[in-house]
Amino acid sequence: MSLAPLGPRDPLVLEGFVPYPEDLAAHYRSAGYWTDQTMAEPLFESAARLPDKTAIVAGETRRTYGELTGRILRIAAGLSDLGVRRGDRVVVHLPNIPEFVEFVYACWEIGAVPVFAPAAHRRTEIEHFVRVAEASAYVTVSRHDGADLAALAAELKEAWPVLRHTIVLDPQGGGEALERLLASEPLPHERRAVASDVALLQLSGGTTGQPKMIPHTHETYLHSVRQSIPLCGISESTVQLIAVPVCHSMSARSPGFLGVLAVGGTVVLAPNGSPDSVFPLIEEHRITQSSVVPPIVLAWLNSSLKERYDLSSLESLHVGGARLSAEAARRVRPELDVVLQQGFGMAEGLVNYNPLDVDEERSLTCQGRPISPGDELLVLDDEGNEVPRGTPGHLLTRGPTTIRGYFRAPEQNARSFTEDGFYRTGDIVQQDELGYLSVVGRSKDQINRGGEKVAPEEVENFILGHPAVYDASVVGVEDRLLGERVKAYVILRQDAGKVNLGVIRGYLRERGLAAYKLPDALEIVTEFPQTAIGKVSKRLQRAQA
């Protein structure tokens, strides 16, 4: 079998990876933040304890821990037979099917580096990943959402000689290509990487330009997973629903399938977060926990189906990826009878959660505190000075879960990281006296209307209070006189009646919103454009405006 020639304790050095300073890395290890463990090991520990317990469910497919790890070791052997080596990059471009989990763990078994590619991405993005990462293999399904990905795989292999292997599965997983890998004799489960090795390349959630590639080591990512498990109440009895793309940071480590499989729980994969998809799954599998983005929360809250299904097993709902408005947050507990756990994080590293037992007011208005005692935060004004607690400012962070630079992106790194290693998140936050963060907005989304600064999230929250409004998104659009003006996109509830700009402005005036924050334009739409990971794409909304 074609395993890497490096010895199991030799460090893997990837050109384009920005390392941590040696003294800081030593501190993180001595403090216990980073441990000598690789990504695959917690799963195999669970499998040794619970070989016959159900680990993962998707549709009619069920895998016990024993079956899951057996398949992983066979796929790992098959990849090794193809010549995939330690340090090779493998683009894993799959929807929410068990094979995503299997291929990712199989890469870790041989020391390869999976690139987590959202299923919604197409040629522009995938070709970018292959080129920048110099990927040696690409794993996808033959078709997804009407796209011919088998043809894409063939085109990429022809265009990029570095891409030696393409593995194309059936649309729902399985297929001849996978069966050939599974025919291999399984590799023995053993350490084939070092904890300081780059473990994966995740993608930035940015809304401009090509996605940046985020290199996490086994140490950084597992620290985040381990901290998330107790804070999110994850245990062997957890049945977790994954209803956002499985490659998303929230689905993987916050606490994600990595956290649940590490403690012996069960993961249920859903194709999407729509009520007609997930409510039957919650009832059938007695789901106890799920992590979702705000648009999914609104869909659940506003769905008549919630009265037709037994959702009583659901204990907690973790919401992140974007800020959940206080208006929507206030409805979660009374309407869904679950504990709302707001969070705020970024694929680059920093993760914040509200504890499950946080006081009611913070549960509605705050997005958590850093999960690691090693996380450092700065909240600065436009001139780079620290602001007092309770004052909005630009968030910068560094710590044992946060990268020191994007992969092979020196120009971007010069803009996004300070000389002493703080990551400029682009978020505007305010921090209260206990350290809880509230997200005010994004610095690039902030609207400058004639010199007055408008936070879109504040206006959205007020609009969402209108009884006719299902969802709202506010952006700044160019204006010759004011520089920018405020435009609101609104999705209405059914039977909403007449709603126009005058109605919304009048309602906001009555609620006491400052005049300069009132929308200058309103457009009623049936849906919002979204990024590949399910966030509202304000970049596209601004372009449409």
C-alpha positions in Angstrom: 0.0 0.0 0.0 1.2 3.5 -0.8 1.5 5.3 2.5 3.6 8.4 3.1 7.4 7.8 3.5 7.5 10.1 6.5 7.8 8.4 9.9 4.8 8.7 12.2 6.5 11.2 14.4 8.0 13.4 11.7 6.2 16.8 11.4 4.4 17.4 8.1 5.3 20.8 6.6 2.9 22.2 4.0 4.1 25.2 2.0 1.6 28.0 2.4 0.6 27.1 6.0 1.3 29.9 8.6 2.6 28.3 11.8 2.1 29.4 15.3 5.0 31.0 17.1 6.9 28.3 18.9 6.6 29.9 22.3 2.8 30.3 21.9 2.4 26.8 20.7 4.4 25.5 23.7 2.1 27.5 26.0 -1.1 26.1 24.4 0.3 22.6 24.9 1.4 23.1 28.5 -1.9 24.7 29.3 -3.7 21.6 28.0 -5.5 23.4 25.2 -3.7 21.3 22.6 -3.4 17.6 23.2 -1.5 14.8 21.4 -4.5 13.4 19.6 -5.5 13.3 16.0 -8.9 13.8 14.5 -9.8 10.1 13.9 -8.9 8.9 17.4 -12.0 10.0 19.4 -14.3 8.2 16.9 -12.4 5.0 17.2 -12.5 5.2 21.0 -16.3 5.4 20.8 -16.4 2.5 18.4 -14.3 0.4 20.8 -16.8 1.0 23.6 -20.0 0.9 21.5 -19.5 -1.1 18.4 -23.2 -2.0 18.0 -24.7 1.4 18.7 -26.1 3.5 15.8 -23.6 6.2 14.9 -25.1 7.8 11.9 -28.5 7.8 10.1 -29.4 9.2 6.7 -32.7 8.2 5.1 -32.9 4.4 5.1 -29.1 4.1 5.8 -27.9 3.3 9.3 -24.4 2.7 10.4 -23.3 1.3 13.7 -20.0 2.5 15.1 -18.5 -0.8 14.1 -19.8 -0.6 10.6 -18.8 3.1 10.2 -15.2 2.6 11.3 -14.9 -0.6 9.2 -16.0 1.3 6.1 -13.6 4.1 7.0 -10.6 1.8 7.2 -11.5 0.1 3.9 -11.9 3.5 2.1 -8.6 4.6 3.7 -7.0 1.5 2.2 -8.5 2.1 -1.2 -7.3 5.7 -1.2 -3.9 4.6 -0.2 -3.9 2.0 -3.0 -4.6 4.9 -5.4 -1.5 6.6 -4.2 -3.1 9.2 -1.9 -0.4 10.0 0.7 0.0 11.8 3.9 -0.3 15.6 3.3 -2.1 15.2 0.0 -5.2 17.4 -0.4 -8.5 15.7 -1.2 -11.5 17.8 -2.2 -14.6 16.3 -0.6 -17.6 17.7 -2.4 -20.6 15.8 -1.1 -24.1 16.6 0.2 -25.4 15.5 3.6 -24.8 11.8 3.2 -22.8 9.4 5.4 -20.1 9.2 2.8 -19.0 12.7 3.6 -18.1 11.6 7.1 -16.5 8.3 5.9 -14.2 10.0 3.4 -13.1 12.7 5.8 -12.2 10.2 8.4 -10.5 8.0 5.8 -8.3 10.9 4.8 -7.4 11.4 8.5 -6.5 7.7 8.8 -3.8 8.0 6.1 -2.8 11.5 7.1 -4.3 13.2 4.0 -5.9 16.6 4.2 -9.6 16.9 3.3 -10.9 20.1 1.7 -14.5 20.7 3.0 -16.4 21.8 -0.1 -20.0 22.8 0.1 -22.3 20.8 -2.1 -23.7 24.0 -3.6 -20.4 25.0 -5.1 -19.8 24.5 -8.8 -16.9 24.7 -11.2 -15.7 28.2 -10.4 -15.2 27.4 -6.7 -14.1 23.7 -7.1 -11.5 24.6 -9.7 -10.2 27.3 -7.3 -9.8 24.7 -4.6 -8.0 22.2 -6.9 -5.7 24.9 -8.1 -4.8 26.5 -4.8 -4.6 23.4 -2.7 -3.0 21.4 -5.5 -5.5 18.6 -4.8 -4.6 15.1 -5.8 -8.1 13.7 -5.5 -11.7 14.9 -5.9 -14.7 13.1 -4.4 -18.2 14.1 -5.5 -21.6 12.7 -6.5 -22.7 12.2 -10.1 -25.5 14.8 -9.9 -26.7 17.3 -7.3 -29.5 19.9 -7.6 -29.6 19.4 -11.4 -25.8 19.9 -11.9 -23.8 17.2 -13.7 -20.9 16.8 -11.3 -19.6 13.7 -13.0 -18.9 15.8 -16.1 -17.3 18.4 -13.9 -15.0 15.8 -12.4 -13.9 14.7 -15.9 -13.3 18.2 -17.0 -11.2 19.0 -13.9 -9.1 15.9 -14.3 -8.4 16.8 -17.9 -7.6 20.5 -17.1 -5.4 19.9 -14.0 -2.7 17.2 -14.2 -2.1 17.5 -10.4 -5.6 16.0 -9.9 -4.7 12.4 -10.3 -8.0 10.8 -9.1 -11.7 11.5 -9.3 -14.2 9.4 -7.3 -17.8 9.9 -8.4 -20.6 8.4 -6.2 -24.2 7.9 -6.9 -26.4 10.9 -6.1 -27.4 9.5 -2.7 -24.1 7.9 -2.0 -22.7 4.5 -2.9 -22.0 3.3 -6.4 -19.3 1.4 -8.3 -16.5 3.9 -7.5 -17.1 3.5 -3.8 -17.5 -0.3 -4.0 -14.0 -0.5 -5.6 -12.6 1.3 -2.6 -14.5 -0.8 -0.1 -13.2 -4.0 -1.7 -9.8 -3.2 -0.2 -8.5 -5.0 2.8 -9.0 -2.6 5.7 -6.0 -0.7 7.0 -5.2 -1.2 10.7 -6.3 1.8 12.8 -3.0 3.5 13.9 -1.4 6.9 14.1 -0.3 8.1 10.7 -0.1 11.8 11.4 1.2 14.2 14.1 -1.3 16.3 16.1 0.4 19.5 14.8 -0.2 18.5 11.2 -2.7 20.4 9.1 -5.9 18.2 9.4 -8.3 20.0 7.0 -8.9 23.0 4.8 -12.2 24.6 5.6 -13.6 27.5 3.6 -14.3 31.0 4.7 -17.9 32.2 4.9 -17.0 35.5 3.2 -19.4 37.0 0.6 -16.9 38.6 -1.7 -14.4 37.0 -4.0 -13.3 33.4 -4.0 -13.5 31.5 -0.7 -10.3 31.6 1.3 -8.9 28.3 2.6 -8.6 27.9 6.3 -6.0 25.4 7.5 -6.8 23.8 10.9 -4.5 21.4 12.6 -5.6 18.4 14.6 -4.7 20.4 17.7 -6.7 23.5 16.9 -9.8 21.8 15.7 -10.0 19.2 18.4 -9.6 21.8 21.1 -12.7 23.5 19.7 -14.6 20.2 19.6 -13.7 19.2 23.2 -14.7 22.6 24.6 -18.0 22.5 22.7 -19.1 19.1 24.0 -19.9 20.0 27.6 -21.1 23.6 26.8 -23.7 22.2 24.4 -24.7 19.3 26.7 -23.5 16.6 24.3 -23.4 13.1 25.7 -23.8 9.4 24.7 -27.6 9.9 24.8 -27.5 12.8 22.3 -29.3 12.4 19.0 -28.2 15.3 16.8 -29.9 16.5 13.7 -27.6 18.1 11.1 -29.8 20.2 8.8 -27.2 22.6 7.4 -24.4 21.6 5.0 -22.4 18.9 6.7 -19.1 20.6 5.7 -20.1 23.8 7.7 -18.0 24.5 10.8 -21.2 24.4 12.9 -22.0 20.9 11.5 -18.5 19.6 12.0 -17.1 21.0 15.3 -19.6 23.2 17.1 -20.3 20.7 18.5 -21.1 18.9 15.2 -20.7 15.3 14.2 -17.1 15.3 15.5 -18.4 16.1 19.0 -21.3 13.7 18.9 -19.2 10.8 17.5 -16.5 11.5 20.1 -18.8 10.7 23.0 -20.9 7.9 21.4 -24.0 9.8 20.4 -26.0 9.4 17.2 -26.0 11.8 14.2 -29.0 12.1 11.9 -28.3 13.8 8.5 -31.1 15.7 6.8 -30.9 16.9 3.2 -32.0 20.4 4.2 -33.6 22.3 7.1 -37.1 22.7 5.7 -39.9 21.8 8.2 -41.2 19.1 5.8 -37.8 17.4 5.8 -36.8 17.7 9.5 -40.0 17.6 11.5 -40.7 13.9 10.6 -37.0 13.1 11.4 -37.3 14.8 14.8 -40.4 12.7 15.6 -39.0 9.4 14.2 -35.5 9.5 15.7 -36.3 11.4 18.9 -33.8 14.2 18.1 -32.5 15.9 21.2 -30.2 18.6 19.7 -29.7 20.5 16.5 -27.6 23.4 15.3 -29.2 25.7 12.6 -28.9 29.1 11.0 -31.5 31.9 11.5 -33.4 31.3 8.2 -34.1 27.7 9.3 -35.3 28.9 12.7 -37.8 31.3 11.1 -39.0 28.6 8.8 -39.6 26.3 11.8 -41.3 29.0 13.8 -43.6 30.0 10.9 -44.5 26.5 9.8 -48.0 25.1 10.5 -46.4 21.6 10.4 -45.0 22.1 13.9 -48.5 21.3 15.3 -48.6 18.0 13.3 -45.4 16.4 14.5 -44.2 15.4 18.0 -41.1 17.6 18.5 -41.1 17.1 22.3 -37.8 15.2 22.3 -35.9 18.3 21.1 -34.1 19.7 24.2 -31.9 22.4 22.8 -31.5 24.4 19.6 -28.1 25.9 18.9 -28.4 28.9 16.5 -25.4 30.5 14.8 -23.9 31.3 11.4 -25.5 34.7 11.5 -27.2 36.8 14.2 -30.7 35.7 15.2 -32.9 38.7 15.8 -34.2 39.3 19.3 -37.8 39.2 17.9 -37.2 35.7 16.5 -35.3 34.6 19.6 -38.1 35.6 21.8 -40.4 33.1 20.1 -38.2 30.0 20.2 -38.9 28.7 23.7 -42.7 29.4 23.8 -43.3 28.1 20.3 -40.9 25.2 20.0 -40.5 24.3 23.7 -36.7 24.1 23.5 -33.8 25.8 25.2 -32.3 28.4 22.8 -28.5 28.4 22.7 -27.2 31.2 20.7 -23.6 31.1 19.4 -21.3 33.2 17.3 -18.2 31.9 15.6 -16.2 31.7 12.5 -14.5 29.0 10.5 -11.2 30.8 11.2 -11.4 29.6 14.8 -13.1 31.6 17.5 -16.3 30.1 18.8 -18.6 31.7 21.5 -21.7 30.1 23.1 -24.3 31.1 25.7 -24.4 28.5 28.4 -27.5 26.4 28.3 -28.5 27.9 31.7 -27.8 31.6 30.8 -30.2 34.1 32.1 -33.3 34.8 29.9 -32.2 38.3 28.7 -28.8 37.2 27.6 -30.2 34.1 25.9 -32.3 36.5 23.7 -29.8 39.3 23.0 -26.3 37.8 23.4 -24.3 35.5 21.2 -22.1 34.0 23.9 -18.6 34.1 25.5 -15.4 32.5 24.1 -15.4 28.7 24.7 -11.6 28.6 25.3 -9.9 30.2 28.3 -7.0 30.8 25.9 -9.0 33.0 23.6 -7.9 36.7 23.5 -10.4 39.4 22.3 -9.9 43.0 21.4 -12.8 45.4 20.7 -11.4 48.5 18.9 -12.7 51.7 17.5 -12.0 52.9 14.0 -8.6 54.3 15.1 -7.5 51.1 16.7 -8.2 52.0 20.4 -9.9 49.7 22.8 -13.5 50.7 23.6 -15.2 50.5 27.0 -17.4 47.5 27.8 -20.9 48.0 26.2 -19.5 50.1 23.3 -19.6 48.6 19.8 -16.3 48.1 18.1 -14.3 46.0 15.7 -13.6 42.5 17.0 -10.1 41.0 16.7 -9.0 37.7 18.2 -6.3 35.2 18.6 -6.1 32.0 20.5 -5.7 28.2 20.4 -8.6 27.6 18.0 -7.8 30.5 15.6 -5.6 30.2 12.6 -2.6 32.5 12.1 -3.2 32.9 8.3 -5.1 31.6 5.4 -3.6 28.9 3.2 -1.4 30.2 0.4 -2.8 33.8 0.7 -0.1 36.1 1.8 -1.8 39.3 0.4 -5.0 38.5 2.2 -3.1 37.6 5.4 -1.5 41.0 5.4 -5.0 42.6 5.5 -6.7 40.1 7.8 -4.0 39.6 10.5 -2.1 42.0 12.7 1.7 41.7 13.1 1.2 40.1 16.5 -1.2 37.5 15.2 -4.7 38.9 15.9 -7.3 38.0 13.3 -9.5 40.9 12.1 -12.9 39.2 12.1 -14.8 42.0 10.3 -17.5 41.8 13.0 -18.8 44.7 15.0 -19.6 43.6 18.5 -20.2 44.9 22.0 -19.1 43.0 25.1 -21.0 43.3 28.5 -19.5 43.3 32.0 -19.5 39.5 32.1 -17.8 39.1 28.8 -20.9 38.2 26.7 -20.8 39.3 23.1 -23.6 40.8 21.1 -23.1 41.1 17.4 -24.0 44.5 16.1 -23.1 43.8 12.4 -20.3 43.4 9.9 -18.0 46.3 9.3 -18.4 46.0 5.5 -22.2 45.7 5.9 -22.5 48.9 8.0 -24.4 51.6 6.1 -23.0 55.1 6.0 -26.0 57.2 5.2 -24.9 60.9 4.9 -22.3 60.4 7.6 -24.7 58.6 10.0 -23.8 54.9 10.6 -26.7 52.4 10.3 -26.4 48.8 11.6 -28.5 46.7 9.2 -29.2 44.1 12.0 -30.9 46.7 14.2 -33.2 47.8 11.4 -34.0 44.2 10.5 -34.9 43.4 14.1 -37.4 46.3 14.2 -38.9 45.2 10.8 -39.3 41.6 12.0 -41.6 42.9 14.7 -44.3 43.8 12.2 -47.0 41.1 12.2 -47.0 40.8 8.4 -43.3 40.2 8.0 -41.8 36.7 7.7 -38.2 37.8 7.2 -36.2 40.9 6.5 -32.8 41.8 5.2 -31.3 45.4 5.1 -28.5 46.5 2.9 -26.8 49.8 1.8 -27.1 50.8 -1.8 -25.1 53.6 -3.5 -26.6 57.1 -3.6 -25.2 60.2 -5.2 -26.2 62.6 -2.4 -26.0 60.5 0.7 -23.3 58.1 -0.3 -25.5 55.2 0.7 -29.2 54.8 1.4 -31.0 52.1 3.3 -32.9 49.4 1.3 -35.0 46.7 2.9 -35.8 43.4 1.3 -38.9 41.8 3.0 -40.6 38.4 2.8 -44.2 38.6 3.9 -46.3 36.0 5.7 -49.2 34.4 4.0 -52.3 36.6 3.9 -50.2 39.6 5.0 -52.4 42.2 3.4 -51.1 45.4 1.9 -47.5 46.2 2.9 -45.4 49.0 1.3 -42.6 51.4 2.2 -45.0 53.8 3.9 -46.5 51.0 6.0 -43.0 49.8 7.2 -41.7 53.3 7.8 -44.8 54.3 9.8 -44.4 51.1 11.9 -40.8 51.8 12.6 -41.5 55.4 13.6 -44.0 54.2 16.1 -41.4 51.8 17.5 -39.1 54.7 18.0 -36.4 54.0 15.4 -34.3 57.1 14.5 -35.4 58.8 11.3 -32.0 58.3 9.5 -32.3 54.5 10.0 -35.7 54.2 8.3 -35.6 52.4 5.0 -35.4 54.6 1.9 -36.5 51.8 -0.3 -38.5 48.6 0.1 -38.7 45.5 -2.1 -41.1 42.6 -1.4 -39.5 39.3 -2.4 -40.3 35.6 -2.0 -36.8 34.5 -1.1 -33.4 35.9 -0.3 -30.2 34.9 -2.3 -28.0 32.7 -0.2 -24.4 31.7 0.1 -23.3 28.1 -0.3 -23.6 27.6 3.5 -27.1 29.0 3.8 -26.4 32.6 4.9 -28.2 35.5 3.3 -25.9 36.9 0.6 -26.0 40.6 1.1 -23.4 41.0 -1.6 -26.0 39.7 -4.1 -28.7 41.8 -2.7 -26.6 44.9 -3.1 -25.8 43.9 -6.6 -29.5 43.4 -7.4 -30.2 46.8 -5.9 
